[in-house]
Amino acid sequence: MPHVAIIGAGITGITTAYSLLKRGYKVTVFDRQSYPAMETSFANGGQLSASNAEVWNHWSTLFKGMKWMLSKDAPLLLNPKPSWAKYSWIAKFIAAVPNYKANTIDTAKLAIEARRHMRDIAEKEGIEFDLEKRGILHFYRDEKSFRHAQEVNGLLTAAGLDRRSVTPSEISDIEPALTGDFYGGFFTPSDFSGDIHKFSRGLAKVCLGKGATFQFDANVVGFRPHGSGTTVRWSSSVGSQGGAGLQEIAVDGVVICAGVASRQFASMLGDRVSVYPVKGYSITVHLDGPKSRENAPWVSLLDDNAKIVTSRLGPDRFRVAGTAEINGLNLDIRADRIEPLVRWTRRHFPAIDTSRVVPWSGLRPMMPNMLPHVGQGRRSYVFYNTGHGHLGWTLSCATAEIIGEQIKTSFAA
């Protein structure tokens, strides 16, 4: 039975572990945190959204980014401080603009497939994760943004997505709690939402029951070729090791699912993966009173102008997330980035009490062409399932199946 190591216990690492266990492999998962899904898979926007599959490689995104550079509360913020990793990534991002339409369609197709796998896993394994099958509603305040959305909708429907335009009155019918003056919107009834952290922790428990081994508080420091495979080397930050001492384990293959750290691990393994961290923020509004619970939306929302998404996570939590900050490996939670999320909540849901709000930030691992990096490395025993950007929750169950089949084919050769 081949033994495969997975580096990273976020949503992509856990779904990859499940995919490999299903195919009969021995699996060991490494993560530097003490528990699964404690970084980017902790508190995202919650949407499983094929309807948000539009890649960002569009001239309008670049123009907006330049316009927003001097505004601290803008949806997209770029720290202009020189960095080779940052500006080489931006150059590749611009180079991918001609592939905008094809990449959007491909992403939407992958998202549609991923939703099916996600539902199957949750039902088969009995994972509870505040699933809401009420669709996702996108809304627009002006004709110009709505017309662009119509063009995007043509690409999404070409990929096979059932998505329709809705009038302002239909917006009110779909989500009565939402207040505001809107030009129109688009509704995707087949999209859904849920708690990524609960799902990841639940699936990790399932993997443990199927024989997976988890090495937490494990700082992977390198790899050493070993026969036809490799040796993973790591140090433990807690316990009997006391933060010192090096441990090793020989494996037949390794899958890098390490989010923004994937670039570093790829370099150790002789590969180049152009993942760059794009920070996002979220707030979790605790709906402590009956008035807040009654006036919070159940339908998942996307405000295209503000670049904000929402999800209802059970009866007493409301997740609001958004913004993109290109600022390197920086996890600082900035008040001037959190305040717009709170202000947006109060504007559109004035009856919600925002006195108890928990802020969070996470680093989206983005490839410059906005497509996940899934496949084999230069060495036959090295594989990657990373770089999902803002769609890791949406795409992970599909890319886990893809990499699982590739590994199966590679070991069978």
N, C-alpha and C positions, 0 to 999 in steps of 0.2 A: 504494500500500500504506500504510494508516494506521500511524502510529508511536505506540506507547503506552509511557509511562513507568510503572514500578512502583516504589513507594517501600517498601523493605523486602525483604531477601533471606533471610527465615526460611522456614518451611515453607509459609505461605500465599502469600508473594511468589513463591517458586520454582514452586509448583504453578500459580499464576496465570500466570506467564511461559510455562510449558509449555502451558497451555490456549490462550493467545493465539497462540503460535507454531504450534500445531496448526491454528488457524483462519486462518493466513496473515498475521498482523500482524508488523510490525517492533517489536522489544521492547528497551527499555533498562531495566535494573534498577539502582537506587541503594541503597546501604547504607553506614552510617557505620562499620561494622567492615571489617576487611581481607579477610574471607572470608565465604562464605555460612554461615548458621545458627550464628552465634557467640553469640547471646543466648538467648532463651527456647527456641529450637529446638536447644539444645546437649546437654542431659543430663536430659531429662524421664523420667517413669516408664516410657516405652517401650510402653505399652499402646495398641492400636488397638481400642477397647472400646465397642461399641454397648451393652454391658451396664452401662456406667457413665454412661449418658445421662440419668440422673435429674438435673433441675435442682435447685439448692440453695434455691430460693425456697419454703421450707416453715417452718411455725411451729416445728417441732422444731429446725431449724438455728439459729433466732434464740434459742431458749431455751438450747440448748447453748452458743452463743456467749457469752451473758451469764454462764453458769455458769463458763466457761473463762477469763474475762477476767483473773482473778488468778493463773492458773497458767501459768508461762513455757513449760512443755513440752506445753501443750494442743494438740490437732490444729488448732484455730482460735484465732487470737490477733488481737485488735483493739487498736491503739494509740489510746487515747481522745483524743489531742491534737486540738483543733478544726481542721477544714479544710473549706472549703465543698465542694470536689470530693468529699471522702470522705463527708460526711454527706448531701449531696444524692444521691449514689449509693446510700447505704444506704436513704434514703427511697424511691427508685425501686425498689430491691430488694424492700422490704416491699410496695410497691404491686403488685408482680408476683406475690405469693403466690396470689391467686385463679386465676392462669393456670398453676399448678404442673402439673396433670395434662396439659393440652393441650400445654404447652411440652415436657414430658418425652417425650410421644409423638412430637411433631414432631422433637425432637432425635434420638431413636432411629431414626426413619425416615431422617433425613439421614445418620446414622452407618452404617446398613446400606448405603445407596447409596455412601457414601464408601469403604467397605471394598472394594467391587467395583472402583471406579476405581483404587484403590491397587494391588490385585493385578494389574490389567490393565497399568498403567504399568510396574510392576516387572518383569513378565514380558516385555513388549514391548521395554523398553529395557535389560534385563539388569542391573538395579541390585541389588547385594548389600548387604543391610543387617541381617544377623543375624536374618532372619525366622524366627519360630517359630510354626507353625500347630498349637498344642497346646491352644487354648482359654484361657479365663480363668475361674478359680475364685474366687468370693466366699465368705468364711466368716464365721460369726457365733458368738459365745460364749454368748448367752443367748436365751431365748424371745422376749422383747420386741423385740429388734432383728431377729430372724428373722421375726417376724410383720409388722413394717414392711416388710421386704424382700419378703415375699410380696405385699404391696399394690403395691410398686414393680414387681415381676415381672409383675403383671397389666397394668400400663401398657406395659411393654416387649414383652410378647407381643402386646398389641393393636397394636403398631407393626409386628409381623411377625418379631420376634426369636425364634429357637429357643433357649430357656433353660429348664432344669429344676432342680428342687430336688434336693439330695443329702443323704444321711445322713452322720453322722460316719464310719462305716466306708467309705462311698463317697469321702469326702474323702481318706482315707488311700490308697485305691486309685488315685485320680486323681493325687495328688502324695505319694508315699511319704516324701519328704524332710521334709515339713512336720510339726512336732511341736506338740502343744497339745491342750487339752480344748475341743471345739467342740460347739455345739448342733446345727448344721446348716449348709447352704450352698446356693449356686446355681452351676451350671456352664453356661457358654456355649461350646459346642465350635467355633462359627464365628468367634469373636473370635481375635485373634492379637497378636503383639508384635514389636518390632524397634527398631533404633537410628535415631532421628529424625535425628541429625546425619549419619550415613552416607547415609541416603536423600536428605536435602536436598542434600548435597554431590554425590552421584551424579547427581541430577536436574539440578542446576545445570550439571554437565559436559555432560549431554545437551542442555540448552538452549543452551549455548555452541556446541555442534556444529551446532545447528539455526539459528544466526545471531544469537542474542541477544548484546547488549552488556552488560557489567557494569561499573558505576562503584563501586568500593570505596573506603573511606576518604573517602567523600563525605558532607559535612554539608549536607543540603538546607536552605536558609535561606529559601526563598520561591518564589512562583509569580507570573507576570505574564501576564495575558490576551494572547493572540497570535492574531489572526484568529479562527477558530472553535475554536481550541485554547488551549494555554497554553505558557509558557516556564518550564522548571524551572531554578532558580538554585541553585548549590551551590559550596562551597569544598572543596578537597582538603586533607587534614590531613598528607599526606606527599608525597614526590617533588619534582618540579621546582617545584611551587607553594610548597613550604616552609611550608605551613600558611596562606598568604595568597593573595589573589586570588580573584576571583569568576568562575565559569564558567556558561554558559547553554546550553540546548538547547531548541529549539522542538519540541513534540510535539502530536499530535492529541487525545490523551487521557491521563489519569493515573489510576492505581489505587493507593489507599492501603492498604498491607498492613504497616503499621509497628508492629504490636503496641501497647504502651502509649503510644507516641509518636503514635498515630493521632489522639488528641484534639487535640494541638497542630497537626498538619497540617490537620485538618478546620477548625480555627479560621482558619488562613491562607486556606482556600478558601471561607470563608463558611458552613460547616456546623458542626453540633454533634454530636459522637459521644461518648456518655457512657461511654467506656472508663475503667476504673480498674485500677491494678496490684494484683494479689493474689499475694503472693510465695509460692513453693513451694521446697522444698529436696529435694535428692537426695544419695545417696551411691553411688559405684561401688565395690563390693567386688572387689578383684582376687583371683581364685582361683588363688593361686600354686602350691599343692601339690596332689597327686592326691587327698588326703583332702577338701580343700575343694571341688574340682571334682566329686567323686563325691557329696557331700552337699548341694550347692546345687540348688534346684528348677529344673526345666525348664518346668513349667506356670506361666503368669503368674498372679499372685495379687492379691487385694484383701481387706485386713482392714478391714471396715466400722467396727469400733469404734475402731481407731487411725487410720483414714483413711490407710492406707499401701498402696501398690501396689508390685509387683515385676515384674521381667522378667529373663530370662536372655539375655545378649547374647553369644552365642558360647560357646565352652568355658571361657573364663577370665575372664568378667566377670559380675557380678550387680548389677543396679540396684535400689535401694530408694528410693522417693520418697514424699513426702506433705507434710502440713501446709498450712495456709493462713494467711497473715499479712497483715492489712490495715494497711499502714504506709507508704503512699505510694511514691515512687520510691526505694526503699531496697534495695540489693543486698547489704548486709552479711551475711556468713555467720556466724551466731551459734552458738557452741558449744552453748548450751542448747537449740537447735533441731535440731542435728545428732546430739547424743548419744542422743535417743530412737530415732532410726533405727538407730543402731548397736546399742543395747540390744535393740530389737525383733528385729534379725537374730540376735543371740546367743541370744535366748530361743527362737525358733522353729527355728533352724538351729545348734544348739550346736557342731556339728563343723566349721563354717566358721571359718577363721582371719580375724579382722577387723583384723589388724595393718597392712594396707595398704588404706586407705579414702580415696577422693578425694571431698571435699564440694563441693557446687555449690548455687547459688540462682538462680532465674529469676523474672521477673515475668509472671504470666499476665494477658493483656489481657481483662478481663471486662466485659461489658455487664450492667446491673442485672437484666435479665430472663433472663440466661444464654444468650441466643440470639446467634449471630454477626450482625454488621451487614454485610449483603451487598446492594449495590444502588447506584443512581445518586444523586449529590448534587444540590444546587440548580442547579449549572451542568451543562450537557449533557455536558461532556467530563470530568467528575469521577465516579469510582466508588470504592466501598469494599469491601474484603474483609478484615474485621478483627473483633476482639472475640470470639474463639473460646474464651477462658477456658482451662479445664483440658483442653479437647477439641480443641485446634488440630491435633494429630497425627491424631486420629480423624476430624475433619470436613473437613480442608483440601482433599482431592481432590474432594469433592462441591461445596464452595462455589466452588472454582476453575472448575468446569464451569458453575455457575450464572452467575457473573460473566462468564465468557467468552461465554455465549449472550446475556446482556444487552448487552454491549458490541457484539457482532455486530449485534444488532437495532437498537441506537442508531445505529451508523454507517450502517446500511442505510436508515434512515428519511430 
